[in-house]
Amino acid sequence: MNLEESIIVLNVNLKESLVKKIISYTDFKAKKKMKIRGMGDGGTLDTNQRNVYGFSLTDESMAQKVFFRHVVNIIFTYLPNYNAKFKHNFARKIYQVDFLKYKPGGKYDIHIDHDLSLPRTVSCIINLNEDYEGGDIVFFNPINNKEIKRVKCKKGTMIFFPSNFLCPHAVEPITKGTRYSIVSWIQ
């Protein structure tokens, strides 16, 4: 299997009412830029590398618990498509769910999602809208950093890929409009 085959892109039908609620809730809650987490730290704010507003769902409110349950149901509905590709079911538990809002200039430079302090096995991105420009998700070869796959996300695009060093990826800058997405990691 080559690296490109480890990236599964699906087009899923998301309920319009749920999408509207998540976008509205994200607009209400996403007041701070997201930090870059890793290596056991609380995160660092580096808008040169990651420039996105968002928040992680927690148990702080009933609304967040309800949204978490909806996202988990969506992911576990489509996760068998990823697990079947690898002939075993290793991804079983949602580690974290973030709601993200990329405004013009918003981006996330090349990175991987796993390190020793973040027990992530599979990464999942769910795109919620398509009325924006830019923001392609680009995957790179880990050895030479050459582009191996580019995904222009539409509403309902869902991407599963290994969180480890084999799948460095980036979100290109938004040039117009606002991109809303959900990111989650599975152990």
Number of C-alpha atoms within 10 A of each C-alpha: 6 7 16 16 11 16 17 16 19 15 14 14 11 15 9 10 8 14 18 13 12 18 20 11 15 21 16 9 15 17 12 10 19 22 19 17 16 15 11 10 9 10 12 12 14 12 17 10 16 22 24 23 21 23 19 17 17 15 10 8 9 10 13 15 14 13 19 20 12 12 19 15 12 16 19 14 10 15 20 15 14 21 16 10 12 12 9 10 12 12 17 13 13 20 15 17 21 19 23 25 24 24 20 19 18 25 24 21 17 18 19 18 20 21 15 9 11 17 15 22 20 24 24 22 22 27 23 24 18 17 12 18 15 20 26 17 20 20 26 21 17 16 9 7 12 11 14 15 15 15 14 12 24 17 19 20 21 24 22 24 22 22 24 17 15 16 25 21 25 21 22 17 22 19 16 15 14 20 26 24 25 21 18 21 25 22 16
